[in-house]
């Protein structure tokens, strides 16, 4: 890839919040999600010991796959039996719609990428969720972006590229898979041999034509990050399991963990546990 475009780090730039694996509709999708909405809306008191930015500095939330639970009771598909299979139901989609509406009503733009467990096509590239599935949140037409997976956009003059962990292909870790993608200038080097993708005849939409400033993957087991020749690589953990998201500074490309704890305490700590 050609060298990354030079930029001057700015300490007063905006930040984005990267989330993944919300799994709304699962039995565990309760208090943590409510606390997350309250934090982003500015309804929780700030802690002087925390290095996290005030919510007013977060200019956008990007949800990278795993928006709803793979199988949320009491759907008939979850009742077992020879004909049962995992899949989303109306209850989980309604919870996602309400969650997005609360974020958007707080004035925070949201970008939504579909993942394997979300109601989209099986083969890559995953198409955006249909607006009819989110009747309330899609009324915020200029604030909600229903994106494809992979995702590409220019945010605050920074080229940002994103994908879900499963689509990034195999490797020792997801971080290694992202490094490999940059090395080969390809979002999904394993397609179509081990990752299903739509057959394209004349062009390959997964080719990376220029080096991005930010390259992230959602649905990871844990938070990891690296800086490879000017590109910030970020592995976004599943929120349902760890209660974590990643706050990325678009001015410096530094990132830190936002952890929502539904136990005793203020519920917000940084990467050092403060």
N, C-alpha and C positions, 0 to 999 in steps of 0.2 A: 504494500500500500504506500502511496505517497505520504510525505510527512504531514503531520497534523497542522492545521492552521494556527499560527501564533495568536496568543491572546494575552492581555494584561490582567493578572489576577486582581479581583476587586473584593474587598472585605464587606462591602455594603450591598452586594448583589442578592437576588432572590434565591430561595431554596425550594426544592421539590421533595415530596415525600413519596418514596417507593414502597408499595405494599404488594403482598401476594398471599395467596392461600387463605383468604378470609373465611371460606367454607361456610358462608351464611346458610342457615337452615339446619346445621348440625346441632346436636344437643349442647355443644360447648360454645356456640355463638351467642353469647348473652352479654355479660357485664363488660368484657374487654372491648367489644365493639361499641358499646354505649360510651365507655370512657374515652375511646379514641375519637368519637364524634364530639364529645364535650371538650376535649383538649383542642381539637382543630377549630372549634367554634369559639374558643377563648372563654369557656365557662368554668374551667378549673383554675384554681389559684396557682401562680407560678412559684417555683421553689428557687430560693437564692443559691442553693448548693448545686443546682443543675446547670450544666453548660448548654442545654438544648435551646434552640432559638425560640423566641415567642411565636405563637401560631400565626401572627400577622406577617411574619417573614416567609411563611410557606405559601408560594404562589400557585402551586398545582399539586394534585395528588394523582399518581399513576398507579393503577391496580393491574398487576401483571399476572393474570390467570388465576384459576382456583377461586373464582368469585363465589360460587355456591358449592354446597356439599355434594359429593358424588352421589349420595343417596340419603335423603333426609326423611325420616319418618314423619307422619304416618302414611307415606306413599304406598300404594298397593305393590309397587315394584320391590319394596323393601320387606315384604312379608314372607319371603322365602318361597320355596317350591321350585319345581323344575323349569317353570317358565319365567321366573323372576330374573331381573337384571337391574344393575345399578343405573340410575339416571336421575336428572333433576325433576322436581315436582313443582307445583304451583306455589306451595308454601315457601320454598327456598327462594324462588324468583321474586315473590312478594317482599321477603325480607331484604333481598338485595336492592329492590326498587326503593324501599323505605330508607335504607342506609344511604344510598346515593342521594336521595331527595334531601335528607337532612344535611349532608355535606354541601350540596349545591345551594341550599337555602341559606347557608352560612356565608356564601360568597366565595367558595373555593372551587375553582375549575377542576374537573376530574376527567382523566383519560382512562378508558377501560379496554384492556386487552383480554381476549378470550383464551382459555386454556383447555386441557384435555377433558376436564370434568364439566365444562360449561356447554350450553346448548349451541354448538356451532358445528361446522363440518369436521370430519375426521382428518382428512389430509391437509397438510400445510400447503399454502398459507391459510391459517384459520381466518374466516371471514368475521366481520363485526357482529355482535349480537343484534338481532333484529329489534328495532324500536318498539314493536308491539309487545315485546316481553317486558319492557320497562315503561309502562304508560305514564307513571307519575314523574320520574326523573327526566324523561325525554322531553318534558315540557320546558326544561331549561336548555333550549336549543343551542344557545351560544356559549354554554359553560360545560356541557357534557360532550365528550368526544368518544364515539364508539369506533375503536381502531381495529386494524387487523393484527394478527400475530404471525410474523414479526412486525415490529413497530419502528417507524422512523419519523423524526420531527426535529425541527430546529427550535430549541427553547433558550431564550435569552442569548441568542447568537451562538449556541453550542449545539452541534449536531449530536443528537441522542438516538441510539439504536437499542432496541429491547426485544427480548424473546423469552419464552418460558423454558424451564430447565430441560424438560423432556425433548423439546424441539431442537435444543442446541446440539444434540447428538451425544455419543458416548465419550468416555474418558475416565480417568482416575477420579476426578471431581468435576463439578460443573465449572469451577474456576479454570481448570485445565482445558475444558471444552471451549470456553470463551477465548482463552489464549490461542487455542488451535484455530478457532474461527478467524481471528485477526491475522494469524500467520498465513492462512490459505485464502484470505479475502473472501470468505464464504460463511454465511450465517449457519448453515446446516450442512457440513461436509459429508455427513452420513446418509443424506437423502439421495436417491430413494432406496438404498440398499437395506438400511435398518430403521429409517424414519419415513413414514408414508408421506408422500407429497403429490401434488397435482402434476401431471405430465405437461411440461411446457416444450413447445417445438422449437421456437426460434430464439427465445431469451431465457435466462435464468434469473428469476427475481431475487434469489438468495445471495447473489454476488454483492460484495461490499465494494462499491466503486471508489470510495474515499474514506480515509480513516476517521471514525467518529471521535468526538470528545468524551462521550459517555457510552458505555456498552454494558447493559445489565441483563440479568436473567432472573425471572421470578420462579417461585416454587422450589427453592433450594432448601437443603437440610439445615443450613446454618449461614450466618452472615460471614462473607469473605469479600475481600477487596484487594485490588492490585493496581499499579500504575505501569502500563506497558507502552513505552515510547510515546508518552503524552496522553494516552487513552486511559481513562479511569474505568476499570472493570469492577462491577458490583454484583454479588450474589445476594438476592433478596430472600430472606427466610420466610417460611410459611407462617402467617400470623396466627392461625388457629392453634398451632402447636407451641409456639414460643412467645406469642404476644409481642412480636418485634416488627418494626419497619426500619427503613433507612432514610435518613435525612441527608440530601446531597446539596452542597453549596455549588451553584452554577457559576460562581465567580472564581472560586479557587479549586473546584472539583474535589474538595475534601468531603468526607462522609462520616456519619456517626449513627449509632443505633438509637432508635426510639423504642423504648420498652414499656409496654402497658401491663401493669401488674394488677390483677383483680383481687389481690390479698390485702393485708394491712399496709397502709402507707399512702403516699400521695399518688402512686401508680405510675410515676414518670421518673425514670432514671436514665443516665447516659451510659456510654459504653464501659465506663469504669465503675459502674454500680452506684454512682452518687444519686 
